[in-house]
């Protein structure tokens, strides 16, 4: 199971809503070429969700990785339908992510110990990878907020 985030312009969102099969093509083609606005979180998605929101206990950051309150698309994902956050919610999440202290992950990382986290995250050597992916998440949300885009989240 891998997590995927993708920014969606109004046009891209309309295409996905009109033809749900485009979602599958988008997800499959991410391995073949770089897709603007698409971030493959790999197996880091569960650890990031846990660290950012304690699996949704923080309602705002609980949407950052899994878009729990996002609109479900008709597309079929391997682990449920993709969800889309509206531009207003994207701006809120972007602002919250921008306020995270520089040592956020380093401080929170020990809380993964003893937890069942997809990808078995919790070992010290994985911290740099999580930090790099979180920087990419923060950047993705910042760009989407500036451009007025939605963000789609899916587990594939």
C-alpha positions in Angstrom: 0.0 0.0 0.0 1.4 3.4 -1.1 0.0 6.8 -0.5 -0.5 9.4 -3.2 -1.3 13.1 -3.1 -2.1 15.0 -6.2 -3.0 18.7 -6.7 -6.0 19.2 -8.9 -6.9 22.2 -10.9 -10.6 22.7 -11.5 -10.2 21.3 -15.0 -8.2 18.2 -13.7 -10.9 17.6 -11.0 -13.7 17.8 -13.6 -11.9 15.3 -15.8 -11.6 12.9 -12.8 -15.2 13.3 -11.9 -16.4 12.8 -15.5 -14.2 9.8 -16.2 -13.2 7.8 -13.0 -10.9 5.6 -15.1 -8.5 8.5 -15.4 -7.6 8.0 -11.8 -6.3 4.5 -12.5 -4.3 5.7 -15.5 -2.9 8.6 -13.4 -1.8 6.2 -10.6 -0.3 3.6 -13.0 1.6 6.2 -15.0 3.3 7.7 -12.0 6.0 5.0 -12.3 6.6 5.8 -16.0 7.0 9.5 -15.9 6.9 12.5 -13.6 3.4 13.9 -13.2 3.1 17.6 -12.3 1.5 18.0 -8.9 1.6 14.3 -8.0 3.5 13.2 -4.9 4.0 9.4 -4.3 4.3 9.1 -0.5 5.3 5.4 -0.8 4.9 3.6 2.4 5.5 6.7 4.5 1.9 7.7 4.5 0.9 5.9 7.7 3.8 7.1 9.7 3.3 10.7 8.5 -0.4 10.5 9.3 0.3 9.2 12.8 2.9 11.8 13.5 0.9 14.7 12.1 -2.5 13.9 13.4 -2.3 10.8 15.7 -4.4 9.0 13.1 -7.0 11.8 12.7 -7.3 13.0 16.3 -6.1 16.4 15.0 -9.0 17.0 12.6 -7.2 19.5 10.4 -3.9 17.7 10.0 -5.8 14.4 9.8 -6.8 15.6 6.3 -3.2 16.3 5.2 -2.3 12.8 4.2 -5.6 10.9 4.1 -8.2 13.6 3.3 -10.6 12.0 5.8 -13.2 14.8 5.3 -12.6 15.1 1.6 -15.2 14.4 -1.0 -15.1 10.8 -2.3 -14.6 10.4 -6.0 -16.4 7.7 -8.0 -13.0 6.2 -9.0 -12.2 2.8 -7.5 -8.9 2.7 -5.5 -7.3 -0.5 -4.3 -8.1 0.6 -0.7 -11.2 2.7 -1.1 -12.0 5.7 -3.3 -9.7 8.7 -3.6 -10.8 11.7 -1.6 -10.5 15.4 -2.7 -10.0 18.4 -0.4 -11.5 21.7 -1.6 -9.2 24.7 -2.1 -10.4 26.3 1.2 -9.4 23.2 3.2 -6.1 23.0 1.3 -5.3 26.6 2.4 -6.1 25.7 6.0 -3.9 22.6 5.9 -1.1 24.5 4.2 -1.1 27.2 6.9 -1.0 24.5 9.7 1.9 22.7 8.0 3.8 25.9 7.6 3.6 26.4 11.4 5.2 23.1 12.2 8.5 23.6 14.1 11.7 22.6 12.3 12.3 19.7 14.7 8.7 18.5 14.6 9.4 15.0 13.2 12.6 14.5 15.3 10.5 15.3 18.4 7.5 13.2 17.5 9.4 10.3 15.9 9.9 8.3 19.2 6.1 8.0 19.5 6.2 5.5 16.6 8.0 3.0 18.9 5.8 0.0 19.6 3.0 1.1 17.2 1.8 -0.9 14.2 2.8 1.4 11.4 2.6 0.4 7.8 6.1 0.0 6.5 7.4 -0.7 10.0 8.5 2.9 10.5 10.0 3.8 13.9 13.6 2.9 13.4 16.0 5.9 13.6 17.4 5.3 10.1 14.0 6.1 8.6 13.8 9.6 10.0 15.7 11.3 7.2 13.3 9.7 4.6 10.3 10.9 6.5 11.7 14.4 6.8 12.3 14.6 3.1 8.8 13.4 2.3 7.2 15.8 4.8 9.1 18.7 3.2 7.5 17.6 -0.2 4.1 17.4 1.4 4.5 20.9 2.8 5.6 22.2 -0.6 2.8 20.5 -2.4 0.2 22.0 -0.1 1.8 25.5 -0.3 1.8 25.4 -4.1 -1.8 24.1 -4.2 -2.9 26.8 -1.8 -1.3 29.6 -3.9 -2.8 28.2 -7.1 -6.3 27.6 -5.6 -6.1 23.9 -6.4 -7.8 21.0 -4.6 -5.7 18.1 -3.3 -6.6 14.4 -3.9 -5.4 11.7 -1.5 -5.5 8.0 -2.2 -4.0 4.7 -0.9 -3.1 2.5 -3.8 
